[in-house]
Amino acid sequence: MKKLFVTVVAAGAIGAFAAPAFAGDDMAGMSTKTSASTPSNAALADAEVKKVDAASGMVTLKHGALENVGMPPMTMAFKAKDAAMVSQVHEGDKVKVRVESVNGTLTIVKLVKQS
C-alpha cells in the first residue's frame, strides 16, 4: 500500500511539472501582433438596421456572424459607442459594423453606412 501511494504521488508530481512545459511549447509559433497588410474593413460585418433608439443609444441590427465576439448571425440590439453613430443611421439602412465587448457590454465601436 505504501509503494502504491508513493508511485501515485510521484506520477502526479511528474505530471504537474510536465504540463507547463507542453503548454509553453504549444504557443511557441504564435504571434500576438496584427498584420499591417490586413484591410481595415476585414473585421466589419454586414448588417441591416432594424430599429434606432436615440434616447438609449441602442441600435438593433440584423447582422452576419460577428467572428471576433463569437456570435452567429442574428437580430440583436447593441449599445453604440457614441451618439453620432446613432444619429447617422435609420431603420432599413445597410451598414458594416464592428462590435466588441466594452466593459462586458457588446458595443458597436465602428459603423459604416453603405450607399
C-alpha positions as CSV (number, residue, x, y, z in Angstrom):
1,M,0.0,0.0,0.0
2,K,2.9,2.3,0.9
3,K,4.5,1.7,-2.5
4,L,1.3,2.4,-4.4
5,F,0.9,5.7,-2.5
6,V,4.5,6.7,-3.4
7,T,4.0,5.8,-7.0
8,V,0.8,7.8,-7.3
9,V,2.3,10.8,-5.7
10,A,5.4,10.6,-7.8
11,A,3.4,10.3,-11.0
12,G,1.3,13.3,-10.0
13,A,4.4,15.4,-9.3
14,I,5.9,14.5,-12.7
15,G,2.6,15.4,-14.5
16,A,2.4,18.7,-12.6
17,F,5.9,19.7,-13.8
18,A,5.4,18.4,-17.4
19,A,2.2,20.2,-18.2
20,P,3.5,23.7,-18.2
21,A,6.4,22.7,-20.5
22,F,3.9,21.4,-23.0
23,A,1.7,24.5,-22.7
24,G,4.6,26.8,-23.4
25,D,5.7,24.8,-26.5
26,D,2.1,24.9,-27.9
27,M,2.2,28.7,-28.1
28,A,5.8,29.0,-29.4
29,G,4.9,29.7,-33.0
30,M,2.0,32.1,-32.4
31,S,2.2,35.8,-32.8
32,T,0.2,38.4,-31.0
33,K,0.9,41.1,-33.5
34,T,-1.7,42.1,-36.1
35,S,-0.6,42.3,-39.7
36,A,-0.3,45.8,-41.2
37,S,-1.5,44.4,-44.5
38,T,-4.9,43.4,-43.1
39,P,-7.6,45.7,-44.7
40,S,-9.3,47.9,-42.2
41,N,-12.8,46.6,-43.2
42,A,-11.8,42.9,-42.7
43,A,-13.4,42.8,-39.3
44,L,-16.6,44.6,-40.3
45,A,-19.7,42.5,-40.6
46,D,-22.7,43.2,-42.9
47,A,-25.8,44.3,-41.1
48,E,-29.2,45.9,-41.6
49,V,-30.6,48.5,-39.1
50,K,-33.9,47.3,-37.8
51,K,-34.5,49.9,-35.1
52,V,-32.8,53.0,-33.7
53,D,-33.4,54.2,-30.1
54,A,-31.6,57.6,-29.8
55,A,-32.7,58.0,-26.2
56,S,-30.9,54.9,-25.0
57,G,-28.2,55.0,-27.6
58,M,-29.2,51.5,-28.9
59,V,-29.3,50.2,-32.4
60,T,-31.0,46.9,-33.3
61,L,-29.2,45.1,-36.1
62,K,-29.9,42.1,-38.2
63,H,-26.2,41.1,-38.6
64,G,-24.0,38.5,-40.1
65,A,-21.6,36.5,-38.0
66,L,-19.5,38.6,-35.6
67,E,-16.4,36.4,-35.6
68,N,-14.4,38.5,-33.1
69,V,-17.0,38.0,-30.4
70,G,-18.1,34.5,-31.4
71,M,-21.6,35.4,-32.3
72,P,-23.6,33.8,-35.1
73,P,-25.9,35.8,-37.4
74,M,-29.0,37.1,-35.6
75,T,-31.0,40.2,-34.8
76,M,-30.0,42.0,-31.6
77,A,-29.8,45.4,-30.0
78,F,-26.3,46.9,-29.3
79,K,-25.1,49.9,-27.4
80,A,-23.4,52.4,-29.8
81,K,-20.0,53.8,-28.8
82,D,-21.2,57.3,-29.3
83,A,-24.3,59.3,-30.2
84,A,-23.0,60.2,-33.7
85,M,-23.4,56.6,-34.7
86,V,-27.0,56.5,-33.7
87,S,-27.9,59.8,-35.4
88,Q,-26.4,58.8,-38.8
89,V,-28.5,55.6,-39.3
90,H,-32.2,54.9,-39.9
91,E,-34.4,51.8,-40.0
92,G,-33.6,49.8,-43.2
93,D,-30.1,51.2,-43.7
94,K,-27.4,48.7,-44.8
95,V,-24.3,49.1,-42.7
96,K,-21.0,47.4,-41.9
97,V,-20.2,47.2,-38.2
98,R,-17.5,46.2,-35.7
99,V,-18.9,45.0,-32.4
100,E,-16.6,44.5,-29.4
101,S,-17.1,43.7,-25.7
102,V,-16.5,47.0,-23.9
103,N,-16.6,46.6,-20.1
104,G,-18.7,43.5,-20.6
105,T,-21.3,45.1,-22.9
106,L,-21.4,44.3,-26.6
107,T,-20.9,47.7,-28.2
108,I,-20.8,49.0,-31.8
109,V,-17.3,50.5,-32.0
110,K,-17.3,51.2,-35.8
111,L,-20.3,51.7,-38.1
112,V,-20.1,52.5,-41.8
113,K,-23.3,53.3,-43.7
114,Q,-23.4,51.6,-47.1
115,S,-24.6,53.6,-50.1
